[in-house]
Amino acid sequence: MKTQYFTATSLDGFIATEDNSLDWLFPLGDLSDASYPAFIAEIGALAMGSATYEWMLLHAEKVASETGSPWPYTQPVWIFTSRALPIIEGADIRFVKGDVRHVHDEMRAAAGTKNIWIVGGGDLAGQFHDAGLLDELIIQIGSVTLGRGKQLFPRRVLSPTLRLVSVRQIGAGMAELRYEVCKSDVGDAA
């Protein structure tokens, strides 16, 4: 079982624009051509930040056109938020706040032998990293620059904390990098 941060980013390190738009991402490729289908098949639980959840709510039609459903997850999802948010009927959603370590145990129990996906955002993935709970980063880099926006991973992580384990080209506009988080070095990150 792994706790994985799987996301897409621009060349200059942003996962969304300042107003949380992902419009830059969709023209770059088709989910079915990427590693996503195999990845999601191995996921047993998800962690999601409130901005990502709100984006999903606001863009339900776009999500449905890309994935076939306005809420594409059958796995339980923990939404990290400090405010009340609407719930999607029929979805297995749990609203939580506070330290990710306390929630991680619940997520592991729900995931069983499958993996945990930190969907976003970057700061939430960073909190799992800071707690020593992040095992892998799977970063799909798109052939665009945004100039500014929501950072991919707003942490200082110094080598060799991340060990590159694979590189894969996805079509003409994306590359996927997989990094293992070397646990003995997590304490060196600031």
Buried (B, 14 or more C-beta within 10 A) or exposed (E): BBBBBBBBBBEBBBBBBEEBBBEBBEEBBEBEEBBBEEBBEBBBBBBBBBBBBBBBBEBEEBBEEBBEEBBBBEBBBBBBBEEEEEEBEEBBBBBBEEEBEEBBEBBBEBBEEBBBBBBBBBBBBBBBBBBEBBBBBBBBBBEBEBEEBBBBBEBEBEEEBBEEEEEEEBEEBBBBBBBBBEEEBBEEBE
